[in-house]
């Protein structure tokens, strides 16, 4: 499989404005970027992207889209959009909406678990 990585840099913490950072990069293995972690995009791995010593933080979950290869429709290719923020600006960003929604959804307990928690908190148990 081939993966086309496209890096974007947020211009400000609102996440409304961004620009492409460097040119698209083809890689053979899927990238392992994790939301909220800092990365330095080294020239030997990604070409000339951004400033040489700049550290970026992955500011959104990766967006993965299938790419159609007209020459070979059975070939699987994917476009991976990686949204970055500068490390020194990361403190001004709120949690990404996609992360906030997943966190809220995972905090909901099934009814049976709710009842069990109430019983465990009763005195004498």
PAZATI-426136 format. One record per residue (C-alpha): x negated, y negated, z; residue number from 0. Coordinates in steps of 0.05 Angstrom, whole numbers, plus 32768, in hexadecimal, padded with zeros to 4 digits. Layout:
<nodes>
east->X north->Y up->Z num->NUM .
...
</nodes>
This chain:
<nodes>
east->8000 north->8000 up->8000 num->0 .
east->7FEB north->7FB9 up->7FF4 num->1 .
east->7FFA north->7F7E up->8021 num->2 .
east->7FF9 north->7F36 up->800C num->3 .
east->7FEB north->7F0A up->8048 num->4 .
east->8000 north->7EC1 up->8045 num->5 .
east->7FEA north->7E95 up->807F num->6 .
east->8013 north->7E58 up->8093 num->7 .
east->7FFF north->7E22 up->80C5 num->8 .
east->8034 north->7DFD up->80EC num->9 .
east->802B north->7DB2 up->80E9 num->10 .
east->804D north->7DA7 up->812C num->11 .
east->806F north->7DCD up->8165 num->12 .
east->80B5 north->7DC5 up->8147 num->13 .
east->80A4 north->7DFC up->8115 num->14 .
east->80C8 north->7DD3 up->80DF num->15 .
east->808B north->7DC0 up->80B6 num->16 .
east->8054 north->7DEE up->80A0 num->17 .
east->8022 north->7DF5 up->8068 num->18 .
east->7FFE north->7E30 up->8048 num->19 .
east->7FBA north->7E3B up->8066 num->20 .
east->7F88 north->7E53 up->8031 num->21 .
east->7F9B north->7E81 up->7FF8 num->22 .
east->7FC1 north->7EC3 up->7FF9 num->23 .
east->7F98 north->7EFF up->800F num->24 .
east->7FA1 north->7F46 up->7FF6 num->25 .
east->7F91 north->7F7C up->8029 num->26 .
east->7F98 north->7FC8 up->8029 num->27 .
east->7FAD north->7FD2 up->8071 num->28 .
east->7FE5 north->7FAD up->8095 num->29 .
east->7FCD north->7F74 up->80C0 num->30 .
east->7FD2 north->7F7C up->810B num->31 .
east->7FE2 north->7F35 up->8120 num->32 .
east->8009 north->7F2F up->8161 num->33 .
east->8036 north->7EF5 up->8174 num->34 .
east->8016 north->7EC7 up->81A7 num->35 .
east->7FCF north->7EE1 up->81A1 num->36 .
east->7F94 north->7EB6 up->8189 num->37 .
east->7F6C north->7EC8 up->814B num->38 .
east->7F30 north->7EAB up->8126 num->39 .
east->7F38 north->7EB7 up->80DB num->40 .
east->7EF1 north->7EC9 up->80C7 num->41 .
east->7EDA north->7EBA up->8080 num->42 .
east->7EC3 north->7F02 up->8072 num->43 .
east->7F08 north->7F1D up->8081 num->44 .
east->7F35 north->7EE7 up->8065 num->45 .
east->7F0C north->7EB9 up->8039 num->46 .
east->7F09 north->7E6F up->8047 num->47 .
east->7F48 north->7E64 up->8070 num->48 .
east->7F4E north->7E28 up->809D num->49 .
east->7F13 north->7E0B up->80C2 num->50 .
east->7ED8 north->7E39 up->80D0 num->51 .
east->7EDA north->7E3A up->811D num->52 .
east->7F25 north->7E2C up->8126 num->53 .
east->7F4C north->7E5C up->8151 num->54 .
east->7F95 north->7E67 up->813F num->55 .
east->7FCF north->7E87 up->8164 num->56 .
east->8004 north->7EB1 up->8141 num->57 .
east->8040 north->7E83 up->814D num->58 .
east->8078 north->7EAF up->8130 num->59 .
east->8084 north->7EF9 up->8127 num->60 .
east->806A north->7F10 up->80E3 num->61 .
east->809B north->7F0B up->80AA num->62 .
east->8095 north->7F46 up->807B num->63 .
east->80B7 north->7F48 up->8037 num->64 .
east->80B2 north->7F7C up->7FFF num->65 .
east->8091 north->7F66 up->7FBF num->66 .
east->80A9 north->7F80 up->7F7C num->67 .
east->8072 north->7F99 up->7F4F num->68 .
east->808F north->7F94 up->7F09 num->69 .
east->8057 north->7FBE up->7EEB num->70 .
east->8063 north->7FF7 up->7F1B num->71 .
east->80A7 north->7FF3 up->7F3F num->72 .
east->8096 north->802F up->7F6C num->73 .
east->8059 north->800D up->7F88 num->74 .
east->8065 north->7FF2 up->7FCE num->75 .
east->804A north->7FAD up->7FDC num->76 .
east->805C north->7F7C up->8013 num->77 .
east->8055 north->7F31 up->801E num->78 .
east->8044 north->7F22 up->8067 num->79 .
east->804E north->7EDA up->807E num->80 .
east->8023 north->7EC9 up->80BA num->81 .
east->8035 north->7E87 up->80DD num->82 .
east->7FFD north->7E69 up->8106 num->83 .
east->7FF3 north->7E2F up->8136 num->84 .
east->7FB2 north->7E11 up->814D num->85 .
east->7F9D north->7E2C up->8191 num->86 .
east->7F97 north->7DE6 up->81AE num->87 .
east->7FE0 north->7DD7 up->8199 num->88 .
east->7FFD north->7E1A up->81AE num->89 .
east->8011 north->7E01 up->81F4 num->90 .
east->8042 north->7DD0 up->81D5 num->91 .
east->8069 north->7E07 up->81AF num->92 .
east->80A7 north->7E26 up->81CD num->93 .
east->80B1 north->7E70 up->81C8 num->94 .
east->80C3 north->7E86 up->8181 num->95 .
east->810F north->7E8E up->8179 num->96 .
east->8107 north->7ED6 up->8160 num->97 .
east->80E1 north->7EE8 up->819F num->98 .
east->8113 north->7EC4 up->81CC num->99 .
east->814D north->7EEB up->81AC num->100 .
east->812A north->7F2E up->81B3 num->101 .
east->8118 north->7F1F up->81FC num->102 .
east->8160 north->7F0D up->820D num->103 .
east->817B north->7F4B up->81EB num->104 .
east->814A north->7F79 up->820E num->105 .
east->815D north->7F5C up->8252 num->106 .
east->81A4 north->7F74 up->824D num->107 .
east->81B0 north->7FB5 up->8272 num->108 .
east->81E4 north->7FEA up->8261 num->109 .
east->8221 north->7FEC up->828F num->110 .
east->820A north->802B up->82B3 num->111 .
east->81C7 north->800B up->82C2 num->112 .
east->81EA north->7FCD up->82DD num->113 .
east->8213 north->7FF7 up->830E num->114 .
east->81D5 north->801E up->8323 num->115 .
east->81AF north->7FDE up->8333 num->116 .
east->81E8 north->7FC4 up->835E num->117 .
east->81EA north->8005 up->8386 num->118 .
east->819F north->8004 up->838F num->119 .
east->81A3 north->7FBF up->83AE num->120 .
east->81D8 north->7FD2 up->83E1 num->121 .
east->81C1 north->7FD7 up->842A num->122 .
east->81B2 north->801C up->8444 num->123 .
east->819A north->803A up->8402 num->124 .
</nodes>
